[in-house]
Amino acid sequence: YLYWELYDGGTKQALLKGKWKAVRNNIEEGKPMPNIELYDLEKDPTESKDVSQSNLKVVTEIEAYMQKEHLPNAMFKLPGE
């Protein structure tokens, strides 16, 4: 899998694993963690349909990877840090 975080224009997390791309947008310190959006890139290469609700097991797996790979940073805190 490939994991990345972006801080320009708002904090975001993303993970690419096989056919799945997961994105968490608009992360703000002091607010609840936003839901993960999930896209099946084989069926939807334009990422137009979030399929997270019908693939909860995949979302749970990806969320664990995101938690594992995130490195705390004093300048860019995620909620709960």
TILO-413350 format. One record per atom (N, C-alpha, C): x, y, z; atom name; residue number from 1; residue in one letter. Coordinates in steps of 0.1 Angstrom, whole numbers, plus 5000, padded with zeros to 4 digits. Each point is the difference from the previous one (the first is absolute). Example, Ala and Ser with C-alpha at 12.3 -4.5 7.8 and 13.67 -1.06 7.14 Angstrom:
<recs>
+------+------+------+------+-----+------+
|    u |    v |    w | site | pos | code |
+------+------+------+------+-----+------+
| 5132 | 4943 | 5078 |    N |   1 |    a |
| 4991 | 5012 | 5000 |   CA |   1 |    a |
| 5009 | 5012 | 5000 |    C |   1 |    a |
| 4996 | 5011 | 4993 |    N |   2 |    s |
| 5009 | 5011 | 5000 |   CA |   2 |    s |
| 4992 | 5011 | 5008 |    C |   2 |    s |
+------+------+------+------+-----+------+
</recs>
This chain:
<recs>
+------+------+------+------+-----+------+
|    u |    v |    w | site | pos | code |
+------+------+------+------+-----+------+
| 5008 | 4988 | 5000 |    N |   1 |    y |
| 4992 | 5012 | 5000 |   CA |   1 |    y |
| 5009 | 5012 | 5000 |    C |   1 |    y |
| 4994 | 5012 | 4996 |    N |   2 |    l |
| 5006 | 5013 | 5000 |   CA |   2 |    l |
| 4992 | 5009 | 5009 |    C |   2 |    l |
| 5006 | 5006 | 5009 |    N |   3 |    y |
| 4993 | 5010 | 5010 |   CA |   3 |    y |
| 5006 | 5013 | 4998 |    C |   3 |    y |
| 4992 | 5011 | 5001 |    N |   4 |    w |
| 5005 | 5013 | 5000 |   CA |   4 |    w |
| 4991 | 5009 | 5008 |    C |   4 |    w |
| 5006 | 5011 | 5005 |    N |   5 |    e |
| 4993 | 5011 | 5007 |   CA |   5 |    e |
| 5003 | 5013 | 4993 |    C |   5 |    e |
| 4990 | 5009 | 4999 |    N |   6 |    l |
| 5002 | 5013 | 4994 |   CA |   6 |    l |
| 4995 | 5011 | 5009 |    C |   6 |    l |
| 5007 | 5011 | 5001 |    N |   7 |    y |
| 4997 | 5010 | 5009 |   CA |   7 |    y |
| 4997 | 5014 | 4993 |    C |   7 |    y |
| 5002 | 5000 | 4987 |    N |   8 |    d |
| 4997 | 5012 | 4992 |   CA |   8 |    d |
| 4985 | 5001 | 4998 |    C |   8 |    d |
| 4994 | 5011 | 5003 |    N |   9 |    g |
| 4985 | 5001 | 4997 |   CA |   9 |    g |
| 4992 | 4991 | 5009 |    C |   9 |    g |
| 5005 | 4997 | 5012 |    N |  10 |    g |
| 4992 | 4991 | 5009 |   CA |  10 |    g |
| 5006 | 4987 | 5001 |    C |  10 |    g |
| 5000 | 4994 | 5012 |    N |  11 |    t |
| 5006 | 4987 | 5003 |   CA |  11 |    t |
| 4992 | 4989 | 4993 |    C |  11 |    t |
| 5007 | 4991 | 4993 |    N |  12 |    k |
| 4994 | 4988 | 4994 |   CA |  12 |    k |
| 5009 | 4988 | 5002 |    C |  12 |    k |
| 4993 | 4988 | 5000 |    N |  13 |    q |
| 5007 | 4988 | 5000 |   CA |  13 |    q |
| 4995 | 4992 | 4988 |    C |  13 |    q |
| 5009 | 4992 | 4994 |    N |  14 |    a |
| 4996 | 4991 | 4989 |   CA |  14 |    a |
| 5008 | 4987 | 5000 |    C |  14 |    a |
| 4994 | 4990 | 4995 |    N |  15 |    l |
| 5007 | 4987 | 4999 |   CA |  15 |    l |
| 4995 | 4993 | 4988 |    C |  15 |    l |
| 5010 | 4994 | 4993 |    N |  16 |    l |
| 4997 | 4992 | 4988 |   CA |  16 |    l |
| 5004 | 4986 | 5002 |    C |  16 |    l |
| 4991 | 4991 | 4999 |    N |  17 |    k |
| 5003 | 4985 | 5002 |   CA |  17 |    k |
| 4993 | 4992 | 4990 |    C |  17 |    k |
| 5007 | 4994 | 4990 |    N |  18 |    g |
| 4993 | 4993 | 4990 |   CA |  18 |    g |
| 4991 | 5009 | 4992 |    C |  18 |    g |
| 4987 | 4995 | 4999 |    N |  19 |    k |
| 4990 | 5008 | 4992 |   CA |  19 |    k |
| 4994 | 5011 | 5009 |    C |  19 |    k |
| 5003 | 5000 | 5012 |    N |  20 |    w |
| 4994 | 5010 | 5009 |   CA |  20 |    w |
| 5008 | 5013 | 5002 |    C |  20 |    w |
| 4993 | 5011 | 5000 |    N |  21 |    k |
| 5005 | 5012 | 5005 |   CA |  21 |    k |
| 4991 | 5006 | 5010 |    C |  21 |    k |
| 5007 | 5003 | 5012 |    N |  22 |    a |
| 4992 | 5006 | 5011 |   CA |  22 |    a |
| 5005 | 5014 | 5003 |    C |  22 |    a |
| 4991 | 5009 | 5003 |    N |  23 |    v |
| 5003 | 5014 | 5002 |   CA |  23 |    v |
| 4993 | 5005 | 5012 |    C |  23 |    v |
| 5007 | 5007 | 5009 |    N |  24 |    r |
| 4993 | 5007 | 5011 |   CA |  24 |    r |
| 5004 | 5015 | 4999 |    C |  24 |    r |
| 4990 | 5008 | 4997 |    N |  25 |    n |
| 5001 | 5014 | 4997 |   CA |  25 |    n |
| 4996 | 5009 | 5012 |    C |  25 |    n |
| 5005 | 5012 | 5000 |    N |  26 |    n |
| 4996 | 5011 | 5010 |   CA |  26 |    n |
| 5002 | 4995 | 5014 |    C |  26 |    n |
| 5012 | 4995 | 5003 |    N |  27 |    i |
| 5003 | 4996 | 5014 |   CA |  27 |    i |
| 5004 | 5013 | 5007 |    C |  27 |    i |
| 4993 | 5003 | 5011 |    N |  28 |    e |
| 5003 | 5012 | 5008 |   CA |  28 |    e |
| 5002 | 4996 | 5015 |    C |  28 |    e |
| 5011 | 5005 | 5006 |    N |  29 |    e |
| 5002 | 4998 | 5014 |   CA |  29 |    e |
| 4988 | 5006 | 5008 |    C |  29 |    e |
| 4996 | 4992 | 5010 |    N |  30 |    g |
| 4989 | 5004 | 5009 |   CA |  30 |    g |
| 4987 | 4997 | 4994 |    C |  30 |    g |
| 4999 | 4994 | 4989 |    N |  31 |    k |
| 4987 | 4995 | 4994 |   CA |  31 |    k |
| 5001 | 4985 | 4998 |    C |  31 |    k |
| 4988 | 4994 | 4999 |    N |  32 |    p |
| 5000 | 4985 | 4998 |   CA |  32 |    p |
| 5007 | 4996 | 4987 |    C |  32 |    p |
| 5006 | 4989 | 5000 |    N |  33 |    m |
| 5007 | 4995 | 4988 |   CA |  33 |    m |
| 4989 | 4997 | 4989 |    C |  33 |    m |
| 5002 | 5006 | 4988 |    N |  34 |    p |
| 4991 | 4998 | 4989 |   CA |  34 |    p |
| 5000 | 4985 | 4996 |    C |  34 |    p |
| 4989 | 4996 | 4994 |    N |  35 |    n |
| 4999 | 4986 | 4995 |   CA |  35 |    n |
| 5009 | 4998 | 4988 |    C |  35 |    n |
| 5004 | 4988 | 4998 |    N |  36 |    i |
| 5008 | 4996 | 4988 |   CA |  36 |    i |
| 4991 | 4998 | 4988 |    C |  36 |    i |
| 5004 | 5006 | 4989 |    N |  37 |    e |
| 4993 | 4997 | 4987 |   CA |  37 |    e |
| 5008 | 4989 | 4994 |    C |  37 |    e |
| 4993 | 4991 | 4993 |    N |  38 |    l |
| 5007 | 4988 | 4994 |   CA |  38 |    l |
| 4995 | 4999 | 4985 |    C |  38 |    l |
| 5010 | 4998 | 4991 |    N |  39 |    y |
| 4997 | 4999 | 4986 |   CA |  39 |    y |
| 5006 | 4988 | 4994 |    C |  39 |    y |
| 4993 | 4993 | 4992 |    N |  40 |    d |
| 5004 | 4988 | 4993 |   CA |  40 |    d |
| 5005 | 5005 | 4986 |    C |  40 |    d |
| 5014 | 5001 | 4999 |    N |  41 |    l |
| 5005 | 5006 | 4988 |   CA |  41 |    l |
| 4999 | 4992 | 4988 |    C |  41 |    l |
| 4998 | 4987 | 5001 |    N |  42 |    e |
| 4997 | 4991 | 4988 |   CA |  42 |    e |
| 4987 | 5003 | 4994 |    C |  42 |    e |
| 4990 | 5003 | 5008 |    N |  43 |    k |
| 4986 | 5002 | 4995 |   CA |  43 |    k |
| 4997 | 5015 | 4999 |    C |  43 |    k |
| 5008 | 5009 | 5007 |    N |  44 |    d |
| 4997 | 5014 | 5001 |   CA |  44 |    d |
| 5013 | 5008 | 5000 |    C |  44 |    d |
| 5008 | 5000 | 4989 |    N |  45 |    p |
| 5013 | 5007 | 4999 |   CA |  45 |    p |
| 4999 | 5015 | 5003 |    C |  45 |    p |
| 4988 | 5006 | 4998 |    N |  46 |    t |
| 4998 | 5015 | 5003 |   CA |  46 |    t |
| 4997 | 5003 | 5014 |    C |  46 |    t |
| 4999 | 4990 | 5008 |    N |  47 |    e |
| 4996 | 5001 | 5015 |   CA |  47 |    e |
| 4988 | 5008 | 5002 |    C |  47 |    e |
| 4989 | 4996 | 4993 |    N |  48 |    s |
| 4987 | 5008 | 5000 |   CA |  48 |    s |
| 4990 | 4993 | 5010 |    C |  48 |    s |
| 5003 | 4988 | 5004 |    N |  49 |    k |
| 4990 | 4993 | 5009 |   CA |  49 |    k |
| 5007 | 4994 | 5013 |    C |  49 |    k |
| 4997 | 5006 | 5011 |    N |  50 |    d |
| 5006 | 4995 | 5013 |   CA |  50 |    d |
| 4993 | 4987 | 5003 |    C |  50 |    d |
| 5007 | 4990 | 5002 |    N |  51 |    v |
| 4995 | 4986 | 5003 |   CA |  51 |    v |
| 5003 | 4996 | 5014 |    C |  51 |    v |
| 5003 | 5009 | 5008 |    N |  52 |    s |
| 5005 | 4997 | 5014 |   CA |  52 |    s |
| 4989 | 4992 | 5008 |    C |  52 |    s |
| 4987 | 5005 | 4998 |    N |  53 |    q |
| 4990 | 4993 | 5008 |   CA |  53 |    q |
| 4997 | 4986 | 4997 |    C |  53 |    q |
| 5003 | 4996 | 4987 |    N |  54 |    s |
| 4998 | 4986 | 4996 |   CA |  54 |    s |
| 5013 | 4992 | 5001 |    C |  54 |    s |
| 5010 | 5006 | 5005 |    N |  55 |    n |
| 5013 | 4993 | 5002 |   CA |  55 |    n |
| 5007 | 5003 | 5013 |    C |  55 |    n |
| 4992 | 4998 | 5011 |    N |  56 |    l |
| 5005 | 5004 | 5013 |   CA |  56 |    l |
| 5012 | 4993 | 5005 |    C |  56 |    l |
| 5001 | 4987 | 4996 |    N |  57 |    k |
| 5012 | 4992 | 5004 |   CA |  57 |    k |
| 5013 | 5006 | 4993 |    C |  57 |    k |
| 4999 | 5004 | 4988 |    N |  58 |    v |
| 5011 | 5007 | 4993 |   CA |  58 |    v |
| 5004 | 5013 | 5007 |    C |  58 |    v |
| 4989 | 5008 | 5003 |    N |  59 |    v |
| 5003 | 5013 | 5007 |   CA |  59 |    v |
| 5006 | 4998 | 5014 |    C |  59 |    v |
| 4996 | 4990 | 5007 |    N |  60 |    t |
| 5007 | 4997 | 5013 |   CA |  60 |    t |
| 5014 | 4996 | 4998 |    C |  60 |    t |
| 5003 | 4992 | 4990 |    N |  61 |    e |
| 5014 | 4996 | 4998 |   CA |  61 |    e |
| 5008 | 5012 | 4996 |    C |  61 |    e |
| 4995 | 5008 | 4991 |    N |  62 |    i |
| 5008 | 5012 | 4996 |   CA |  62 |    i |
| 5002 | 5010 | 5011 |    C |  62 |    i |
| 4990 | 5002 | 5008 |    N |  63 |    e |
| 5001 | 5009 | 5012 |   CA |  63 |    e |
| 5011 | 4995 | 5009 |    C |  63 |    e |
| 5002 | 4987 | 5002 |    N |  64 |    a |
| 5011 | 4995 | 5008 |   CA |  64 |    a |
| 5013 | 5003 | 4994 |    C |  64 |    a |
| 5001 | 4999 | 4986 |    N |  65 |    y |
| 5013 | 5004 | 4994 |   CA |  65 |    y |
| 5002 | 5015 | 5002 |    C |  65 |    y |
| 4990 | 5008 | 4998 |    N |  66 |    m |
| 5002 | 5015 | 5002 |   CA |  66 |    m |
| 5005 | 5003 | 5014 |    C |  66 |    m |
| 4994 | 4993 | 5010 |    N |  67 |    q |
| 5005 | 5003 | 5014 |   CA |  67 |    q |
| 5014 | 4995 | 5002 |    C |  67 |    q |
| 5004 | 4989 | 4994 |    N |  68 |    k |
| 5013 | 4994 | 5001 |   CA |  68 |    k |
| 5011 | 5009 | 4994 |    C |  68 |    k |
| 4997 | 5006 | 4988 |    N |  69 |    e |
| 5009 | 5007 | 4993 |   CA |  69 |    e |
| 5001 | 5015 | 5003 |    C |  69 |    e |
| 4990 | 5006 | 5007 |    N |  70 |    h |
| 5001 | 5014 | 5004 |   CA |  70 |    h |
| 5010 | 5002 | 5010 |    C |  70 |    h |
| 5009 | 5010 | 4998 |    N |  71 |    l |
| 5010 | 5004 | 5010 |   CA |  71 |    l |
| 4995 | 5013 | 5007 |    C |  71 |    l |
| 4998 | 5000 | 5013 |    N |  72 |    p |
| 4996 | 5013 | 5006 |   CA |  72 |    p |
| 5010 | 5011 | 4997 |    C |  72 |    p |
| 4995 | 5012 | 4998 |    N |  73 |    n |
| 5007 | 5012 | 4997 |   CA |  73 |    n |
| 4994 | 5012 | 5007 |    C |  73 |    n |
| 5008 | 5007 | 5008 |    N |  74 |    a |
| 4994 | 5011 | 5008 |   CA |  74 |    a |
| 4994 | 5011 | 4991 |    C |  74 |    a |
| 5005 | 5001 | 4988 |    N |  75 |    m |
| 4994 | 5011 | 4991 |   CA |  75 |    m |
| 4987 | 4995 | 4993 |    C |  75 |    m |
| 4998 | 4987 | 4998 |    N |  76 |    f |
| 4989 | 4995 | 4993 |   CA |  76 |    f |
| 4994 | 4988 | 5008 |    C |  76 |    f |
| 4992 | 5004 | 5009 |    N |  77 |    k |
| 4993 | 4990 | 5009 |   CA |  77 |    k |
| 4987 | 4995 | 4995 |    C |  77 |    k |
| 4998 | 4987 | 5002 |    N |  78 |    l |
| 4987 | 4995 | 4996 |   CA |  78 |    l |
| 4992 | 5000 | 5013 |    C |  78 |    l |
| 4986 | 4999 | 4999 |    N |  79 |    p |
| 4992 | 5000 | 5011 |   CA |  79 |    p |
| 5004 | 4989 | 5010 |    C |  79 |    p |
| 5000 | 5003 | 5013 |    N |  80 |    g |
| 5004 | 4991 | 5010 |   CA |  80 |    g |
| 5014 | 4999 | 5003 |    C |  80 |    g |
| 5009 | 5008 | 4993 |    N |  81 |    e |
| 5014 | 5000 | 5003 |   CA |  81 |    e |
| 5003 | 5010 | 5010 |    C |  81 |    e |
+------+------+------+------+-----+------+
</recs>
